[in-house]
């Protein structure tokens, strides 16, 4: 059993994005664990609707009532939660306590030390990078930074949301940190309106946050975009444009009036500005987002930026600050093909005085104004870009909470294993895997997901040592048949496949790799992210025969005094699967039945992800002290 307790200050988006992330992660974990574990979440002062919502999604809320301070999870609440668990679930042992940064991280560490199990910590923010603009004197920033440093040096499994925070957490802790990519929320409909701009920016919009989140910049730039000089060509979609500003405080009536007057002045006309309080009803919030056709996340700094991520999920054209985790994720995952799908802004920012002085630079205003007009001038084009961006990200990252939960659980298992490489090998090995020895390495090969269609075998080149070695994967393909469905036979193969390496304690030596020379290896392409594309040889339109195996893939070097490990993953994308479906009379099926069966088979092969894992293998270095002659 794997029993997990998450510690939060609210269930759902109450009190901000950290709790929204916790909500979705908890539900994803419950779905992934199924009957193999239980997921609990400790929450102060939950509503009955919160308890029911959690129960419906497989999560048991542990309520803590009459708690006044919900800004931070008090370590003293841990023992109260533990006693509640003992009474409600006698005999259940907790394996992991999950804390969110400074909000509940200390409590998770305390629970692991004083109750049972282990701690897992997730970093959501980097105070040293923004707090001085929001939280007053630099001493406050330094204090929070030191608190984070102390927390993430605790004995715990470490996680961070997106690449920017993962790097920050590694710098804080000096340890390995697992990146978590949030799942996309589901949107049943998107706005196909092209006759007018419906813009949105949302999140916490209080005055203290404006220097960071730049809500004032969004309103000012939108207003200026509506102000056309006589000699300028007017963009028709801006004539009746509207802007939703969601996230105002409930008592911000005067602030809203001031903002509206400023917007009208900048636009030289009345602006349809709808400034609304923050909405804790996520369905309502997402409906509002789905009605938009332009979104702005203009943060001067954001460790990740869930609002921008949700806009991408809704396929809304996005104007985004470059200094955000979401932009880094797009750039590092997709490169130019991804960043070209958004309007990126280098938000310079400014230390406004809080009254009549703005928190943004003049160039910020001009850049965002121009980006708004670019989108407004060709909405169909930018809508298509938004659709492509979502598709590209799903192809590469899956972007489901189920996948986030899988990554989280795999990292927890990894953190529970022994440092001994021999013990690690035995724990990683399952009944469906074969273990063999090649020189100073153990090789663990998994069974193939679609036998006869793809095969991966693994060895190392002659002369390979523990410190320097040549991986020799052997990959074969062919057309296979599935005749288990009564009345039909299905012939299938792959149009293209990929081999990806996941490296631990080792690196690829600079220089030529297999697939760099188009003359000698025309069917293999060495790509980035330790990935090789396999595009031949082919029999008709599908891969056939041995594609890789006669030459070393690359040259690897182990890090000093560390045990190298390489995971090989052979996979294909959804569009790479090729089918031919026949009935018992050897006649091709009508298109409608063909489509149904294709969808069925695709679901079998791919589950929830967009990639089908065909086969896996691991190359694990054996510690020298365990080697035998």
C-alpha positions as CSV (number, residue, x, y, z in Angstrom):
1,X,0.0,0.0,0.0
2,X,1.1,3.6,-0.7
3,X,-0.8,6.0,1.6
4,X,-0.2,9.7,1.0
5,X,-1.3,12.7,3.0
6,X,-1.2,16.2,1.4
7,X,-1.2,19.2,3.6
8,X,-3.0,22.3,2.3
9,X,-4.6,25.5,3.6
10,X,-7.7,25.0,1.4
11,X,-9.4,22.6,-0.9
12,X,-9.5,23.9,-4.5
13,X,-8.5,27.4,-5.6
14,X,-9.2,28.9,-2.1
15,X,-6.3,31.2,-1.1
16,X,-4.5,30.9,-4.5
17,X,-2.8,28.7,-7.0
18,X,-0.9,26.4,-4.6
19,X,-4.2,25.0,-3.3
20,X,-5.6,24.7,-6.8
21,X,-2.4,22.7,-7.7
22,X,-2.8,20.5,-4.6
23,X,-6.4,19.8,-5.4
24,X,-5.7,18.5,-8.9
25,X,-2.6,16.6,-7.8
26,X,-4.5,14.8,-5.0
27,X,-7.2,13.7,-7.4
28,X,-4.6,12.6,-10.0
29,X,-2.8,10.5,-7.3
30,X,-6.0,8.9,-6.1
31,X,-6.8,7.9,-9.7
32,X,-3.3,6.5,-10.3
33,X,-3.1,4.6,-7.1
34,X,-6.5,3.0,-7.3
35,X,-6.7,0.2,-4.8
36,X,-3.0,0.2,-4.2
37,X,-3.1,3.1,-1.8
38,X,-5.1,5.9,-0.2
39,X,-4.9,9.6,-0.6
40,X,-5.8,12.0,2.2
41,X,-5.7,15.8,2.4
42,X,-5.6,17.8,5.6
43,X,-7.5,21.0,5.3
44,X,-8.5,23.6,7.9
45,X,-12.2,24.6,8.0
46,X,-13.4,22.7,5.0
47,X,-17.0,23.2,3.8
48,X,-19.3,20.2,3.4
49,X,-19.1,20.7,-0.3
50,X,-15.3,20.4,-0.2
51,X,-15.6,17.1,1.7
52,X,-18.1,15.7,-0.8
53,X,-16.1,16.9,-3.8
54,X,-12.9,15.2,-2.5
55,X,-14.8,12.0,-1.7
56,X,-16.3,11.9,-5.2
57,X,-12.8,12.0,-6.6
58,X,-11.2,9.4,-4.4
59,X,-9.6,11.7,-1.8
60,X,-10.4,11.7,1.9
61,X,-10.4,15.1,3.5
62,X,-9.1,15.3,7.1
63,X,-10.9,18.3,8.5
64,X,-9.3,20.7,11.1
65,X,-12.0,23.0,12.4
66,X,-11.9,26.3,14.2
67,X,-8.6,27.4,12.7
68,X,-8.1,31.1,12.4
69,X,-4.8,31.4,10.5
70,X,-5.0,29.8,7.2
71,X,-2.0,31.6,5.6
72,X,0.3,28.8,6.7
73,X,-0.2,25.2,7.8
74,X,0.7,25.1,11.5
75,X,3.1,22.2,12.4
76,X,0.9,21.7,15.6
77,X,-2.0,20.6,13.4
78,X,0.0,17.5,12.3
79,X,-0.7,15.6,15.6
80,X,-4.3,16.6,15.5
81,X,-4.6,15.2,12.0
82,X,-2.7,12.1,13.0
83,X,-5.2,11.4,15.9
84,X,-8.1,11.9,13.5
85,X,-6.5,9.4,11.1
86,X,-6.0,6.8,13.9
87,X,-9.7,7.1,14.8
88,X,-11.2,7.2,11.3
89,X,-8.8,4.7,9.7
90,X,-7.3,2.5,12.4
91,X,-4.2,0.5,11.3
92,X,-3.5,2.7,8.2
93,X,0.2,3.7,8.1
94,X,1.1,6.9,6.2
95,X,4.0,6.5,3.8
96,X,4.4,10.0,2.5
97,X,3.5,13.5,3.9
98,X,3.4,16.1,1.0
99,X,4.1,19.7,1.8
100,X,3.8,22.8,-0.4
101,X,6.8,25.1,-0.1
102,X,6.7,27.4,3.0
103,X,2.9,27.0,3.1
104,X,3.0,23.5,4.5
105,X,6.5,22.1,3.9
106,X,7.7,22.4,7.5
107,X,4.6,20.5,8.7
108,X,5.3,17.7,6.2
109,X,8.9,17.4,7.5
110,X,7.7,17.4,11.1
111,X,5.1,14.7,10.3
112,X,7.8,12.4,8.8
113,X,10.0,12.9,11.8
114,X,7.4,12.5,14.5
115,X,4.6,10.4,13.1
116,X,5.6,7.9,10.3
117,X,6.8,7.7,6.7
118,X,8.7,10.2,4.6
119,X,8.4,13.8,3.5
120,X,7.9,15.1,0.0
121,X,8.2,18.9,-0.7
122,X,7.0,20.8,-3.7
123,X,8.5,24.3,-4.5
124,X,5.9,26.7,-5.9
125,X,7.7,30.1,-5.7
126,X,11.2,31.7,-5.6
127,X,11.0,34.5,-3.0
128,X,14.6,35.7,-3.8
129,X,13.5,36.5,-7.3
130,X,10.4,38.7,-6.6
131,X,9.6,39.2,-3.0
132,X,11.5,42.4,-2.6
133,X,9.1,44.1,-5.0
134,X,6.1,43.0,-3.0
135,X,6.9,42.3,0.6
136,X,8.6,45.4,1.7
137,X,12.2,45.6,3.0
138,X,14.9,43.3,1.6
139,X,15.3,41.7,5.0
140,X,11.9,40.1,4.5
141,X,13.0,38.6,1.2
142,X,16.2,37.3,2.7
143,X,14.4,35.8,5.7
144,X,12.0,33.9,3.3
145,X,14.9,32.8,1.1
146,X,16.8,31.4,4.1
147,X,13.6,29.6,5.3
148,X,13.3,28.0,1.8
149,X,16.9,27.0,1.8
150,X,16.6,25.4,5.2
151,X,13.4,23.6,4.2
152,X,14.6,22.2,0.9
153,X,17.8,20.9,2.5
154,X,15.6,18.7,4.7
155,X,15.5,14.9,4.3
156,X,12.7,14.7,1.7
157,X,11.8,13.9,-1.9
158,X,12.0,17.2,-3.7
159,X,9.8,18.5,-6.5
160,X,9.2,21.8,-8.3
161,X,6.6,23.0,-10.7
162,X,8.1,23.6,-14.2
163,X,11.7,24.2,-15.3
164,X,12.3,27.6,-13.7
165,X,11.5,26.5,-10.2
166,X,13.2,23.1,-10.7
167,X,16.5,24.9,-11.3
168,X,15.9,27.2,-8.3
169,X,15.1,24.3,-6.1
170,X,18.3,22.4,-7.2
171,X,20.3,25.6,-6.4
172,X,18.6,25.8,-2.9
173,X,19.0,22.2,-2.0
174,X,22.1,21.0,-3.9
175,X,20.1,17.8,-4.5
176,X,18.1,16.1,-7.3
177,X,14.7,17.7,-8.0
178,X,11.9,16.2,-10.0
179,X,10.0,18.6,-12.3
180,X,6.2,18.4,-12.2
181,X,4.2,19.6,-15.2
182,X,0.6,20.4,-14.3
183,X,-2.2,18.8,-16.2
184,X,-4.4,20.8,-18.6
185,X,-7.9,21.5,-17.2
186,X,-10.6,20.3,-19.5
187,X,-12.6,22.7,-21.7
188,X,-15.7,21.5,-23.4
189,X,-15.9,24.5,-25.7
190,X,-13.8,27.3,-27.0
191,X,-14.6,30.8,-28.3
192,X,-14.7,30.9,-32.1
193,X,-15.7,34.6,-32.1
194,X,-13.7,36.5,-34.7
195,X,-15.7,39.8,-35.0
196,X,-14.5,41.3,-31.7
197,X,-11.8,40.9,-29.1
198,X,-12.8,39.4,-25.8
199,X,-9.7,39.7,-23.6
200,X,-9.0,38.3,-20.1
201,X,-6.4,38.6,-17.5
202,X,-6.9,36.9,-14.1
203,X,-5.3,36.0,-10.8
204,X,-4.8,38.0,-7.7
205,X,-5.0,41.7,-8.7
206,X,-4.6,43.5,-5.4
207,X,-2.3,46.6,-5.3
208,X,0.5,44.7,-3.5
209,X,0.7,42.2,-6.3
210,X,0.6,44.6,-9.2
211,X,4.3,45.1,-9.4
212,X,4.7,41.4,-10.0
213,X,1.5,40.4,-11.8
214,X,1.2,43.6,-13.8
215,X,-2.6,43.8,-14.0
216,X,-2.3,47.5,-14.4
217,X,-0.1,47.0,-17.5
218,X,-2.8,44.7,-19.0
219,X,-5.5,47.3,-18.5
220,X,-3.4,50.3,-19.7
221,X,-2.1,48.5,-22.8
222,X,-5.6,47.2,-23.7
223,X,-6.9,50.7,-23.4
224,X,-4.2,52.3,-25.5
225,X,-4.7,49.6,-28.2
226,X,-8.3,51.0,-28.6
227,X,-7.0,54.6,-29.1
228,X,-6.4,55.0,-32.8
229,X,-5.1,58.3,-34.1
230,X,-6.9,59.8,-37.1
231,X,-4.2,58.7,-39.5
232,X,-4.1,55.1,-38.2
233,X,-6.0,52.2,-39.8
234,X,-8.6,51.1,-37.3
235,X,-8.8,47.4,-36.5
236,X,-12.5,46.4,-36.6
237,X,-12.2,43.7,-33.9
238,X,-11.3,46.4,-31.4
239,X,-14.3,48.6,-32.0
240,X,-16.5,46.8,-29.4
241,X,-13.7,45.0,-27.5
242,X,-14.1,44.0,-23.9
243,X,-11.6,43.1,-21.1
244,X,-12.3,40.9,-18.1
245,X,-10.1,41.7,-15.2
246,X,-10.7,38.9,-12.7
247,X,-9.2,38.9,-9.3
248,X,-10.1,42.2,-7.6
249,X,-10.6,42.3,-3.9
250,X,-14.2,42.2,-2.8
251,X,-13.9,45.6,-1.2
252,X,-12.1,47.3,-4.1
253,X,-14.9,49.5,-5.4
254,X,-12.8,52.7,-5.3
255,X,-9.9,51.0,-6.9
256,X,-12.1,49.7,-9.7
257,X,-13.5,53.2,-10.3
258,X,-10.0,54.7,-10.5
259,X,-8.9,51.9,-12.8
260,X,-12.0,52.5,-15.1
261,X,-11.3,56.2,-15.2
262,X,-7.7,55.6,-16.1
263,X,-8.7,53.1,-18.9
264,X,-11.2,55.6,-20.4
265,X,-8.6,58.3,-20.4
266,X,-6.0,56.2,-22.2
267,X,-8.4,54.9,-24.7
268,X,-10.0,58.3,-25.4
269,X,-13.3,56.6,-25.2
270,X,-15.3,54.5,-22.7
271,X,-13.7,51.1,-22.2
272,X,-15.8,48.0,-21.7
273,X,-13.7,46.9,-18.6
274,X,-15.3,44.3,-16.4
275,X,-13.3,44.2,-13.2
276,X,-14.6,41.3,-11.1
277,X,-13.7,39.7,-7.8
278,X,-11.7,36.5,-7.7
279,X,-13.9,33.5,-8.4
280,X,-13.3,30.4,-6.3
281,X,-15.7,28.5,-8.5
282,X,-13.3,27.0,-11.1
283,X,-16.0,25.9,-13.5
284,X,-17.3,29.5,-13.6
285,X,-13.7,30.8,-14.0
286,X,-13.0,28.4,-16.8
287,X,-16.2,29.2,-18.6
288,X,-15.2,32.8,-18.6
289,X,-11.8,31.9,-19.9
290,X,-13.3,29.7,-22.7
291,X,-15.3,32.8,-23.8
292,X,-12.2,34.8,-24.4
293,X,-10.1,35.0,-27.6
294,X,-7.1,36.9,-26.1
295,X,-5.4,36.2,-22.7
296,X,-2.7,38.2,-21.0
297,X,-0.2,36.9,-18.3
298,X,2.2,39.8,-18.1
299,X,4.0,38.8,-14.9
300,X,7.4,40.6,-14.3
301,X,8.3,37.3,-12.7
302,X,6.3,34.1,-12.1
303,X,7.8,30.8,-11.0
304,X,5.3,29.0,-13.2
305,X,2.0,30.8,-14.0
306,X,-1.1,28.6,-13.8
307,X,-3.2,31.4,-15.4
308,X,-1.1,31.3,-18.6
309,X,-1.1,27.5,-18.6
310,X,-4.9,27.4,-18.3
311,X,-5.2,29.9,-21.2
312,X,-3.1,27.5,-23.3
313,X,-5.4,24.7,-22.3
314,X,-8.4,26.8,-23.4
315,X,-6.7,27.4,-26.8
316,X,-6.8,31.2,-26.2
317,X,-4.1,33.3,-28.0
318,X,-1.7,34.3,-25.2
319,X,0.5,37.4,-24.5
320,X,3.0,36.2,-21.9
321,X,5.9,37.6,-19.9
322,X,9.2,36.0,-20.8
323,X,10.3,35.7,-17.2
324,X,7.8,33.0,-16.3
325,X,8.0,29.3,-15.8
326,X,5.3,28.6,-18.4
327,X,7.3,30.5,-21.1
328,X,10.5,28.6,-20.1
329,X,8.6,25.3,-20.4
330,X,7.4,26.2,-23.9
331,X,10.8,27.3,-24.9
332,X,12.7,24.3,-23.5
333,X,10.2,21.8,-24.7
334,X,9.4,23.1,-28.2
335,X,11.9,25.8,-29.0
336,X,11.0,28.3,-31.7
337,X,8.1,26.2,-32.9
338,X,6.4,26.8,-29.5
339,X,7.4,30.3,-28.7
340,X,6.2,31.4,-32.2
341,X,2.7,30.4,-31.0
342,X,2.6,33.1,-28.3
343,X,3.3,36.8,-28.1
344,X,6.2,37.1,-25.7
345,X,6.9,40.3,-23.8
346,X,10.1,41.3,-22.0
347,X,8.3,42.9,-19.0
348,X,10.8,45.4,-17.6
349,X,8.7,46.6,-14.7
350,X,9.0,49.7,-12.6
351,X,8.9,50.6,-8.9
352,X,5.7,52.6,-8.9
353,X,4.8,54.7,-5.9
354,X,1.4,53.1,-5.5
355,X,-0.7,56.2,-6.3
356,X,-0.2,58.0,-9.6
357,X,2.9,56.2,-10.8
358,X,2.6,53.0,-12.8
359,X,4.5,49.8,-12.1
360,X,5.5,49.3,-15.7
361,X,8.0,50.9,-18.1
362,X,6.9,52.9,-21.2
363,X,8.3,50.2,-23.5
364,X,6.2,47.6,-21.7
365,X,3.1,49.5,-22.5
366,X,4.1,49.9,-26.1
367,X,5.1,46.2,-26.5
368,X,1.8,44.9,-25.1
369,X,-0.3,47.4,-27.0
370,X,1.4,46.2,-30.3
371,X,0.9,42.6,-29.4
372,X,-2.8,43.1,-28.7
373,X,-3.2,44.9,-32.1
374,X,-1.3,42.1,-33.9
375,X,-3.7,39.4,-32.5
376,X,-6.8,41.6,-33.2
377,X,-5.8,42.2,-36.8
378,X,-5.8,38.4,-37.6
379,X,-7.7,36.5,-35.0
380,X,-8.1,33.3,-37.0
381,X,-4.3,33.0,-37.5
382,X,-3.5,33.5,-33.8
383,X,-6.4,31.2,-32.8
384,X,-4.8,28.5,-35.0
385,X,-1.4,29.2,-33.3
386,X,-3.0,28.7,-29.9
387,X,-4.5,25.4,-31.0
388,X,-1.2,24.2,-32.4
389,X,0.6,25.2,-29.2
390,X,-1.7,23.0,-27.1
391,X,-1.3,20.1,-29.5
392,X,2.5,20.4,-29.5
393,X,2.7,20.4,-25.7
394,X,0.4,17.4,-25.4
395,X,2.5,15.5,-27.9
396,X,5.7,16.1,-25.9
397,X,4.5,16.3,-22.3
398,X,1.0,14.6,-22.2
399,X,-0.3,17.4,-20.0
400,X,-2.7,15.3,-17.9
401,X,-2.9,15.2,-14.1
402,X,-2.7,11.4,-14.4
403,X,0.8,11.9,-16.0
404,X,1.8,14.4,-13.3
405,X,0.8,11.8,-10.7
406,X,2.8,9.1,-12.4
407,X,5.9,11.2,-12.4
408,X,5.3,12.1,-8.8
409,X,4.8,8.4,-7.7
410,X,7.8,7.2,-9.7
411,X,10.0,9.8,-7.9
412,X,8.7,8.7,-4.5
413,X,9.6,5.1,-5.3
414,X,13.1,6.2,-6.4
415,X,13.6,8.1,-3.2
416,X,12.7,4.9,-1.2
417,X,15.3,2.7,-2.9
418,X,18.7,1.9,-1.4
419,X,21.9,3.6,-2.6
420,X,23.3,0.2,-3.5
421,X,23.1,-0.3,-7.2
422,X,22.6,-4.1,-6.8
423,X,19.6,-3.5,-4.5
424,X,18.3,-0.8,-6.8
425,X,18.4,-3.2,-9.7
426,X,16.4,-5.9,-7.9
427,X,13.8,-3.3,-6.8
428,X,13.4,-2.0,-10.4
429,X,13.1,-5.5,-11.8
430,X,9.5,-6.9,-12.3
431,X,8.4,-10.3,-13.3
432,X,8.0,-9.1,-17.0
433,X,11.6,-8.0,-17.2
434,X,14.8,-9.9,-18.1
435,X,18.1,-9.2,-16.2
436,X,21.5,-9.9,-17.8
437,X,25.0,-8.9,-17.3
438,X,27.4,-7.2,-19.8
439,X,30.8,-6.4,-18.4
440,X,30.5,-3.8,-15.6
441,X,26.8,-3.3,-16.3
442,X,23.5,-5.0,-15.5
443,X,20.9,-4.8,-18.3
444,X,17.1,-4.9,-17.5
445,X,14.9,-5.4,-20.6
446,X,11.1,-5.1,-20.5
447,X,8.6,-6.9,-22.6
448,X,7.3,-5.2,-25.8
449,X,3.9,-3.5,-25.7
450,X,3.1,-4.7,-29.3
451,X,5.1,-7.9,-30.0
452,X,6.4,-8.5,-33.5
453,X,5.8,-4.8,-34.4
454,X,8.8,-3.4,-32.4
455,X,11.7,-5.0,-30.5
456,X,14.4,-3.4,-28.4
457,X,17.5,-5.4,-27.2
458,X,20.5,-3.8,-25.4
459,X,24.2,-4.4,-25.0
460,X,27.4,-2.4,-24.8
461,X,30.3,-2.1,-27.1
462,X,33.5,-4.0,-26.7
463,X,36.0,-2.2,-24.5
464,X,33.3,-0.4,-22.6
465,X,34.3,0.4,-19.0
466,X,32.5,1.6,-15.9
467,X,33.8,5.2,-16.6
468,X,33.4,5.3,-20.5
469,X,31.0,3.1,-22.5
470,X,29.2,2.7,-25.8
471,X,25.5,1.8,-25.6
472,X,24.5,-0.6,-28.4
473,X,20.7,-0.8,-28.6
474,X,19.3,-3.1,-31.3
475,X,16.0,-2.0,-32.7
476,X,13.8,-4.0,-35.1
477,X,10.4,-3.4,-36.7
478,X,7.8,-5.3,-38.7
479,X,4.2,-5.4,-39.6
480,X,2.1,-7.4,-37.2
481,X,-1.5,-8.8,-37.1
482,X,-4.1,-8.7,-34.4
483,X,-6.9,-11.3,-34.9
484,X,-8.3,-11.5,-31.4
485,X,-11.4,-9.5,-32.4
486,X,-14.0,-11.9,-33.7
487,X,-14.9,-11.1,-37.3
488,X,-11.9,-8.9,-38.0
489,X,-8.2,-9.0,-38.6
490,X,-6.0,-5.9,-38.1
491,X,-2.6,-5.5,-39.8
492,X,-0.6,-2.7,-38.2
493,X,2.9,-1.1,-38.1
494,X,4.7,2.1,-37.4
495,X,5.5,4.9,-39.8
496,X,8.1,6.4,-37.5
497,X,9.5,5.7,-34.0
498,X,11.8,7.4,-31.5
499,X,14.4,6.2,-29.1
500,X,15.0,8.4,-26.0
501,X,17.7,8.1,-23.4
502,X,17.2,9.2,-19.8
503,X,20.7,9.7,-18.2
504,X,21.5,9.5,-14.5
505,X,25.1,10.1,-13.2
506,X,26.5,10.1,-16.8
507,X,26.6,12.4,-19.8
508,X,27.0,12.1,-23.6
509,X,30.5,13.0,-24.7
510,X,30.6,15.9,-27.2
511,X,31.1,14.8,-30.8
512,X,29.4,12.7,-33.5
513,X,26.4,10.6,-32.7
514,X,24.6,7.9,-34.7
515,X,22.4,9.8,-37.2
516,X,24.5,12.9,-37.6
517,X,25.8,11.7,-40.9
518,X,23.0,11.7,-43.5
519,X,25.2,9.8,-46.0
520,X,25.8,6.7,-43.9
521,X,22.7,6.8,-41.8
522,X,19.9,8.3,-43.9
523,X,17.1,6.8,-41.9
524,X,18.3,7.9,-38.4
525,X,18.2,11.5,-37.1
526,X,20.0,12.5,-33.9
527,X,17.7,15.1,-32.3
528,X,17.9,17.2,-29.1
529,X,16.9,15.9,-25.6
530,X,18.9,12.7,-26.1
531,X,16.4,11.5,-28.7
532,X,16.8,9.7,-32.0
533,X,14.1,9.7,-34.7
534,X,13.9,6.3,-36.7
535,X,12.4,6.8,-40.2
536,X,13.5,3.7,-42.0
537,X,14.1,1.2,-43.5
538,X,10.5,0.6,-44.6
539,X,8.3,-2.0,-46.2
540,X,5.7,0.1,-47.9
541,X,4.7,2.8,-45.5
542,X,5.8,1.1,-42.2
543,X,9.2,0.5,-40.6
544,X,10.7,-3.0,-41.2
545,X,13.9,-5.0,-40.3
546,X,16.7,-3.8,-38.2
547,X,17.0,0.0,-38.0
548,X,19.7,0.4,-35.3
549,X,22.2,-2.1,-33.9
550,X,25.4,-2.2,-36.0
551,X,27.0,1.0,-34.5
552,X,27.2,2.6,-31.1
553,X,24.5,5.2,-30.5
554,X,26.9,7.6,-28.8
555,X,29.7,7.7,-26.2
556,X,28.8,8.1,-22.6
557,X,31.0,9.1,-19.6
558,X,30.1,8.4,-16.0
559,X,30.3,11.2,-13.5
560,X,33.2,10.8,-11.0
561,X,32.6,8.3,-8.2
562,X,29.0,7.8,-9.3
563,X,27.1,4.8,-10.6
564,X,25.8,5.5,-14.1
565,X,22.3,4.5,-15.2
566,X,20.7,4.9,-18.6
567,X,17.0,4.2,-19.3
568,X,16.1,3.5,-23.0
569,X,12.6,4.2,-24.1
570,X,11.3,3.2,-27.6
571,X,8.1,5.0,-28.4
572,X,5.9,6.3,-31.2
573,X,3.3,9.1,-31.5
574,X,-0.3,8.6,-32.1
575,X,-0.1,9.7,-35.7
576,X,2.8,7.1,-36.3
577,X,0.5,4.1,-36.0
578,X,-0.6,2.7,-39.3
579,X,-3.6,0.3,-39.5
580,X,-5.3,-1.8,-42.1
581,X,-8.5,-3.5,-41.0
582,X,-10.2,-6.4,-42.8
583,X,-13.3,-8.6,-42.2
584,X,-13.2,-12.4,-42.4
585,X,-13.7,-12.2,-46.2
586,X,-10.5,-10.2,-46.4
587,X,-12.4,-7.0,-47.4
588,X,-11.4,-3.7,-46.0
589,X,-14.0,-2.3,-43.6
590,X,-16.2,0.6,-44.3
591,X,-14.7,3.9,-43.1
592,X,-17.1,4.3,-40.1
593,X,-16.2,0.9,-38.6
594,X,-12.6,1.4,-39.6
595,X,-12.5,4.6,-37.5
596,X,-14.2,3.0,-34.5
597,X,-11.7,0.2,-34.4
598,X,-8.8,2.4,-34.9
599,X,-9.8,4.5,-32.0
600,X,-10.3,1.4,-29.9
601,X,-6.9,0.0,-30.8
602,X,-5.2,3.4,-30.2
603,X,-6.7,3.5,-26.7
604,X,-5.3,0.0,-25.9
605,X,-1.9,1.0,-27.0
606,X,-1.7,4.5,-25.6
607,X,-3.9,4.8,-22.5
608,X,-4.3,8.5,-21.6
609,X,-1.0,9.7,-23.1
610,X,-0.3,10.8,-26.7
611,X,2.8,8.5,-27.0
612,X,2.7,4.7,-27.1
613,X,5.7,3.2,-25.2
614,X,6.8,0.3,-27.3
615,X,9.6,-1.1,-25.1
616,X,12.0,-0.1,-22.3
617,X,15.4,-1.2,-21.2
618,X,17.8,-0.1,-18.5
619,X,21.6,-0.1,-18.4
620,X,22.8,0.1,-14.8
621,X,26.5,0.3,-13.8
622,X,27.5,-2.1,-11.0
623,X,29.6,-0.6,-8.2
624,X,33.2,-1.6,-8.5
625,X,33.2,-3.2,-5.1
626,X,30.5,-5.6,-6.3
627,X,32.3,-6.6,-9.5
628,X,33.7,-10.2,-9.8
629,X,36.3,-11.7,-12.1
